[in-house]
Structures are given as C-alpha cells and as structure tokens.
C-alpha cells in the first residue's frame, strides 16, 4: 500500500497484509482503562499524571491502547446526543466500573439504531431475490443456459427465462456476467435501475452505484454490449476494452476499461491514487456497520492491493501507515480521523 500527501509523498509506507498489526493484549487494555479512569476522575494529582505519561512511554502498545480508548471516550460522549440525559450520564459513569466493556456495546447499540433499522429494511426488500449476497460475500452461480454469474457484495438479482427471452434483473449491487450460448438463440437482457443491456456473446461487469450517484457503470471485457439508458430507444454499443457510465436519461462518454474493475472477483480491492475518503466508501461496501472519514484526512491518496476478506486488517494497516487513527465504539461504528 502506498499513500501520498504533501508531507508524506515519496515515503515508503507499504505494508503487506501479513504485517497487519497484532491485537493489543487484554492486560494492557485493562491497564489503559485504569489509567484513563484515574486521570478523568477529577482527583488525579500531578504525580498521577506523570506516572500515566511514563506508563504510556514505556511500551508502544501502551500508547496504542491509550489513544484508542481516548477515541472511544470521545465517541461515547458525542454518540449520546439524542439519548435521555439521565440514561447518558448513567451509561458513562458505568464505564468506570467492571462492566465498562459491556457499556461500550450498549451505547454502540443506541448509536447504531437508526442505521440498523435502515439496513434491515434494505435487506428485507431484497430477501425475495432469486440470488443475493450479504456484506462482504461473493457468490458464483451458473444459470440454466450456462451463463456464469458472479455476485459481488450486497448484490441481488432476479432471473426470468421464457420461450422468447432470457432476462436478468439487477436489483442492487454489482455482477460479472459471462453469457452462455443458448440453443434456442433467445436474446440475453439485463435490466437495471438506469436502463437496459443486451450483450453480444460477451463477458462484462455492471455495477449500480449507490443512491446519490444516480449512475450505473458498465465494463466490457469480451464481445460487446448494447446500452439503452432509461426507457430511451437509442442504443450505444460498448465494445470489449471499454467502460461507460449511464443514467436514466443518457449514456456517458466511452473510456478505456480498467482491469481493476474486476479485482473484486479475486477478493481484492485494487486502487491507484484514490482519495482516502473514496477508498473508505469502497471498503464500506464489504463490511457491516458505519465507516466514516474525517474531512481533514479525506484527501490523502491511497494506492495498493487490499484483501477484502478482512476489512478490519485493512483498517489497522491504514492506522499503522498513515497519519490517521481509528475511533470506534464497536466494530460496527468506525471513524478514521487525523492522528
């Protein structure tokens, strides 16, 4: 992995996945919690503060544990907005007792309530799909005509074959399609949110970008695909080696295909000079929960190949190699902020 900014440009910061940082020992975490409670109790003396500083300097893991706990504390205080004050005060006071770790999980649950409700509604809406995947899941399917279909994370499709056509409806997400040869010579049609695709003996990737982008991306690897935006009758042919974005009203300019568009089929996220904010948006597709980026570090540039099977390890790599730190209430609510 490489990162670039004005201050960091050119510095060797690559770390392979095998060098991902180890977990902090639980005894160190307990010591950090004890020091944090003492320092924030209001009764700490100058001697206590000096002793805490000495403990933090005595080992790198001590400082790592301290910084992560401080981040948790801020998230707890900020995350109680909208919670009844008495409940919030009781919850935060409980962090000074033995159940403090369970308290973190409880407050995380309150903060995730709205997001969880949205995610649940979204997942329920796709439950009836013929084929679907969850967060971080990929699945390969062979259809009745021999067409090979690979579903990326959070993807859902319906399949309808009849005597006249073979129709695949993309309900959400991203797919790679390698069309089979149909003995009856029925046309293969892909219907999506933004239009209609008719492949001609081909292999291609199609992705519906999330709400707000209002676009679908198509990358043709073999053969050709005819694109019709929305309900328009005008057809744009996209040949092998090309990619295009289209919306409900128009088809954009053709560009050269990017092989990185299919890296996900091998379980990798491959990027070059991508803004950290955009990189985290991509990574968020492959994990459950909320992943946020502080605007102060969103402009850092990231390049490299990252394994999608363990997004926690990828985030830990970012913290070890970039001038950023992770702030989390739980694994399901993570913010990346300036160090």
C-alpha positions as CSV (number, residue, x, y, z in Angstrom):
1,X,0.0,0.0,0.0
2,X,1.2,3.5,-0.7
3,X,-0.1,6.8,0.5
4,X,0.6,10.3,-0.7
5,X,0.1,13.8,0.6
6,X,2.2,16.9,0.6
7,X,4.1,15.8,3.7
8,X,4.2,12.1,3.0
9,X,4.8,12.0,-0.7
10,X,7.6,9.5,-1.6
11,X,7.9,7.9,1.8
12,X,7.9,4.1,1.8
13,X,4.9,3.1,3.7
14,X,3.9,-0.2,2.0
15,X,2.8,-3.0,4.4
16,X,1.6,-6.4,3.1
17,X,-1.4,-7.9,4.8
18,X,0.9,-10.4,6.6
19,X,2.3,-7.5,8.5
20,X,-1.0,-6.3,9.8
21,X,-0.6,-5.2,13.5
22,X,-1.4,-7.7,16.2
23,X,-4.2,-7.2,18.7
24,X,-3.4,-5.4,21.9
25,X,-3.1,-7.7,24.9
26,X,-6.1,-7.6,27.1
27,X,-4.0,-6.9,30.2
28,X,-2.6,-3.8,28.5
29,X,-6.1,-2.6,27.7
30,X,-7.1,-3.1,31.3
31,X,-4.2,-1.0,32.5
32,X,-5.1,1.7,30.0
33,X,-8.7,1.7,31.2
34,X,-7.5,2.1,34.8
35,X,-5.2,5.0,34.0
36,X,-8.0,6.7,31.9
37,X,-10.5,6.4,34.7
38,X,-8.0,7.8,37.2
39,X,-6.9,10.7,35.0
40,X,-10.5,11.7,34.1
41,X,-11.9,11.2,37.6
42,X,-11.1,14.8,38.5
43,X,-9.0,13.7,41.5
44,X,-5.7,12.9,39.7
45,X,-2.6,14.6,41.1
46,X,0.4,15.9,39.1
47,X,2.2,12.8,40.3
48,X,-0.6,10.6,38.8
49,X,-0.4,12.4,35.5
50,X,3.4,12.0,35.4
51,X,3.1,8.3,36.2
52,X,0.5,7.8,33.5
53,X,2.8,9.6,30.9
54,X,5.6,7.3,32.0
55,X,3.4,4.2,31.5
56,X,2.4,5.4,28.0
57,X,6.0,5.9,27.0
58,X,7.2,2.6,28.4
59,X,5.9,0.5,25.5
60,X,4.3,1.2,22.1
61,X,1.3,-0.9,22.9
62,X,0.6,1.2,25.9
63,X,0.3,4.3,23.8
64,X,-1.8,2.5,21.2
65,X,-4.2,1.3,23.8
66,X,-4.4,4.8,25.4
67,X,-5.1,6.5,22.1
68,X,-7.8,4.0,21.1
69,X,-9.5,4.3,24.4
70,X,-9.4,8.1,24.2
71,X,-11.1,7.9,20.8
72,X,-13.7,5.6,22.3
73,X,-14.4,8.1,25.1
74,X,-15.0,10.9,22.6
75,X,-17.3,8.8,20.5
76,X,-19.2,7.8,23.6
77,X,-19.7,11.4,24.7
78,X,-20.6,12.5,21.1
79,X,-22.7,9.4,20.5
80,X,-25.1,10.1,23.4
81,X,-26.7,13.1,21.6
82,X,-30.4,12.5,21.5
83,X,-30.3,10.0,24.4
84,X,-32.1,11.0,27.6
85,X,-29.5,12.8,29.8
86,X,-30.1,10.6,32.8
87,X,-29.5,7.5,30.7
88,X,-26.4,9.0,29.1
89,X,-24.9,10.0,32.5
90,X,-25.6,6.6,34.0
91,X,-24.1,4.9,31.0
92,X,-20.9,7.0,31.0
93,X,-20.5,6.6,34.8
94,X,-20.8,2.8,34.3
95,X,-17.7,2.9,32.2
96,X,-15.7,3.3,35.4
97,X,-17.0,0.0,36.8
98,X,-16.2,-3.5,35.9
99,X,-19.0,-3.7,33.3
100,X,-17.4,-0.9,31.2
101,X,-16.8,-3.1,28.1
102,X,-20.5,-4.1,28.1
103,X,-21.4,-0.4,28.4
104,X,-19.5,0.3,25.2
105,X,-21.5,-2.3,23.4
106,X,-24.8,-0.9,24.8
107,X,-24.1,2.7,23.8
108,X,-22.9,1.4,20.4
109,X,-26.3,-0.3,20.0
110,X,-28.1,3.0,20.7
111,X,-26.0,4.9,18.1
112,X,-26.5,2.2,15.5
113,X,-30.2,2.0,16.0
114,X,-31.2,4.3,13.1
115,X,-28.6,2.8,10.7
116,X,-29.6,-0.7,11.7
117,X,-33.3,0.0,11.0
118,X,-32.4,1.3,7.5
119,X,-30.1,-1.7,6.8
120,X,-32.8,-4.1,8.0
121,X,-35.4,-2.6,5.7
122,X,-33.0,-2.6,2.8
123,X,-32.1,-6.3,3.3
124,X,-35.8,-7.3,3.8
125,X,-36.6,-5.6,0.4
126,X,-34.1,-8.0,-1.3
127,X,-34.9,-11.2,0.6
128,X,-37.2,-12.3,-2.2
129,X,-34.5,-12.1,-4.9
130,X,-33.5,-15.3,-6.7
131,X,-29.9,-14.8,-5.9
132,X,-28.4,-12.4,-3.3
133,X,-25.3,-11.8,-1.2
134,X,-24.7,-10.1,2.1
135,X,-21.9,-7.6,3.2
136,X,-18.5,-8.9,2.2
137,X,-19.9,-12.0,0.5
138,X,-19.3,-13.1,-3.1
139,X,-21.2,-15.9,-4.9
140,X,-20.9,-17.7,-8.3
141,X,-24.0,-19.0,-10.0
142,X,-24.4,-21.0,-13.2
143,X,-27.8,-20.3,-14.8
144,X,-29.9,-22.8,-16.8
145,X,-28.5,-21.7,-20.1
146,X,-24.9,-22.0,-19.0
147,X,-24.4,-18.3,-18.3
148,X,-21.9,-17.7,-15.5
149,X,-22.8,-15.1,-12.9
150,X,-20.7,-13.7,-10.1
151,X,-22.3,-11.6,-7.5
152,X,-20.3,-9.0,-5.5
153,X,-21.0,-7.8,-2.0
154,X,-24.6,-6.7,-1.2
155,X,-26.0,-7.7,-4.5
156,X,-29.4,-9.1,-5.5
157,X,-30.7,-10.4,-8.9
158,X,-33.8,-12.0,-10.3
159,X,-33.7,-14.4,-13.3
160,X,-36.6,-14.9,-15.7
161,X,-36.2,-17.2,-18.7
162,X,-39.2,-17.9,-21.0
163,X,-39.6,-19.1,-24.6
164,X,-38.7,-15.7,-26.1
165,X,-36.0,-14.1,-23.8
166,X,-33.5,-14.7,-21.1
167,X,-33.9,-11.8,-18.6
168,X,-31.7,-10.9,-15.7
169,X,-32.8,-8.1,-13.4
170,X,-30.2,-6.4,-11.3
171,X,-32.0,-5.3,-8.2
172,X,-28.9,-3.9,-6.4
173,X,-25.1,-4.2,-6.4
174,X,-22.6,-5.5,-8.9
175,X,-22.3,-8.5,-11.1
176,X,-19.9,-10.1,-13.6
177,X,-21.7,-11.9,-16.4
178,X,-20.3,-14.4,-18.9
179,X,-23.1,-15.2,-21.2
180,X,-23.8,-18.8,-22.3
181,X,-24.7,-19.9,-25.8
182,X,-28.4,-20.6,-25.9
183,X,-29.6,-23.4,-28.2
184,X,-32.9,-21.5,-28.8
185,X,-30.9,-18.3,-29.6
186,X,-33.0,-16.3,-27.2
187,X,-31.6,-12.8,-26.6
188,X,-30.0,-12.2,-23.1
189,X,-31.2,-9.0,-21.5
190,X,-30.0,-7.3,-18.3
191,X,-32.5,-4.8,-16.8
192,X,-31.3,-2.4,-14.1
193,X,-32.3,0.8,-12.4
194,X,-30.9,3.0,-15.1
195,X,-31.5,1.1,-18.3
196,X,-31.2,-2.0,-20.4
197,X,-28.2,-4.0,-21.5
198,X,-28.1,-6.5,-24.4
199,X,-24.8,-8.4,-24.5
200,X,-23.5,-9.9,-27.7
201,X,-21.5,-13.1,-26.8
202,X,-19.7,-11.4,-24.0
203,X,-18.2,-11.0,-20.6
204,X,-18.9,-7.8,-18.7
205,X,-19.3,-6.2,-15.3
206,X,-22.2,-4.0,-14.4
207,X,-22.5,-2.0,-11.1
208,X,-25.3,0.2,-9.8
209,X,-23.7,2.9,-7.8
210,X,-25.3,3.8,-4.5
211,X,-28.1,6.4,-4.1
212,X,-26.8,9.9,-4.8
213,X,-24.5,8.9,-7.7
214,X,-27.6,8.2,-10.0
215,X,-25.5,6.1,-12.4
216,X,-24.7,2.6,-13.5
217,X,-21.2,1.5,-14.6
218,X,-20.5,-1.0,-17.4
219,X,-17.1,-2.5,-18.2
220,X,-17.0,-4.8,-21.2
221,X,-14.2,-7.4,-21.1
222,X,-15.1,-9.6,-24.1
223,X,-17.5,-9.1,-27.0
224,X,-19.9,-6.1,-26.9
225,X,-22.9,-4.8,-25.0
226,X,-25.7,-2.6,-26.4
227,X,-26.8,0.0,-23.8
228,X,-30.1,1.8,-23.7
229,X,-30.5,4.5,-21.0
230,X,-33.8,4.5,-19.1
231,X,-36.7,4.0,-21.5
232,X,-34.9,5.5,-24.5
233,X,-34.8,3.6,-27.7
234,X,-31.4,4.9,-28.7
235,X,-28.6,2.2,-28.4
236,X,-25.0,2.8,-27.7
237,X,-22.7,-0.2,-28.4
238,X,-19.8,-0.7,-26.0
239,X,-17.0,-2.8,-27.3
240,X,-14.5,-5.0,-25.4
241,X,-11.9,-3.0,-23.6
242,X,-14.3,-0.1,-22.9
243,X,-16.3,1.2,-20.0
244,X,-19.1,3.7,-19.6
245,X,-21.4,5.2,-17.1
246,X,-25.1,5.8,-17.8
247,X,-28.1,7.2,-16.0
248,X,-31.8,7.1,-16.5
249,X,-31.6,9.8,-19.2
250,X,-28.3,9.5,-21.0
251,X,-25.1,7.4,-21.7
252,X,-21.8,9.0,-20.9
253,X,-18.5,9.1,-22.9
254,X,-16.7,5.8,-23.6
255,X,-13.5,5.3,-21.7
256,X,-10.8,2.6,-21.7
257,X,-11.7,-0.3,-19.4
258,X,-9.9,-0.6,-16.1
259,X,-8.8,-4.1,-15.2
260,X,-9.1,-3.1,-11.5
261,X,-12.9,-3.2,-12.1
262,X,-12.8,-7.0,-11.8
263,X,-10.2,-7.3,-9.0
264,X,-13.1,-8.0,-6.6
265,X,-13.7,-11.3,-8.3
266,X,-10.3,-12.4,-6.8
267,X,-11.2,-11.0,-3.4
268,X,-9.1,-7.8,-3.8
269,X,-9.7,-4.1,-3.8
270,X,-7.0,-2.5,-6.1
271,X,-6.7,1.2,-6.2
272,X,-4.3,3.8,-7.6
273,X,-4.1,7.4,-6.2
274,X,-7.6,7.1,-4.8
275,X,-8.7,9.7,-2.1
276,X,-8.8,8.1,1.3
277,X,-12.5,9.2,1.6
278,X,-13.4,7.4,-1.6
279,X,-11.3,4.4,-0.6
280,X,-13.2,4.1,2.7
281,X,-16.5,4.4,0.8
282,X,-15.4,1.4,-1.3
283,X,-14.2,-0.6,1.7
284,X,-17.5,0.1,3.5
285,X,-19.4,-1.9,0.8
286,X,-17.7,-5.0,2.1
287,X,-18.4,-4.7,5.9
288,X,-21.4,-4.3,8.1
289,X,-21.9,-1.0,10.0
290,X,-20.8,2.5,9.5
291,X,-17.4,3.6,8.3
292,X,-16.7,7.3,8.3
293,X,-13.8,9.5,7.2
294,X,-12.8,12.9,8.8
295,X,-12.7,15.5,6.0
296,X,-9.3,16.6,7.4
297,X,-7.7,13.4,6.1
298,X,-10.1,12.5,3.2
299,X,-7.7,13.9,0.6
300,X,-4.8,11.6,1.4
301,X,-4.1,9.4,-1.7
302,X,-4.0,5.6,-1.4
303,X,-2.6,3.1,-3.8
304,X,-2.2,-0.7,-3.5
305,X,-4.0,-4.0,-3.4
306,X,-6.1,-4.8,-0.3
307,X,-7.7,-8.1,0.8
308,X,-11.4,-7.9,1.1
309,X,-11.7,-10.9,3.3
310,X,-10.6,-8.9,6.4
311,X,-11.5,-5.3,6.3
312,X,-10.6,-4.9,9.9
313,X,-7.0,-5.8,9.0
314,X,-7.1,-3.2,6.2
315,X,-8.2,-0.5,8.6
316,X,-5.5,-1.5,11.0
317,X,-2.9,-1.2,8.2
318,X,-4.2,2.4,7.5
319,X,-3.7,3.3,11.1
320,X,-0.2,1.9,11.2
321,X,1.0,3.5,7.9
322,X,-1.0,6.8,7.5
323,X,-1.1,9.8,9.8
324,X,-4.6,8.7,10.9
325,X,-6.2,6.8,13.8
326,X,-9.3,4.7,14.2
327,X,-12.0,5.8,16.5
328,X,-14.6,3.1,17.2
329,X,-17.5,2.5,19.6
330,X,-17.6,-1.1,18.2
331,X,-16.6,-2.9,15.1
332,X,-19.8,-1.7,13.5
333,X,-19.1,2.1,14.0
334,X,-15.6,3.2,13.0
335,X,-14.3,6.6,12.1
336,X,-10.9,7.4,10.5
337,X,-9.6,10.7,11.8
338,X,-6.3,12.7,11.9
339,X,-3.7,11.4,14.3
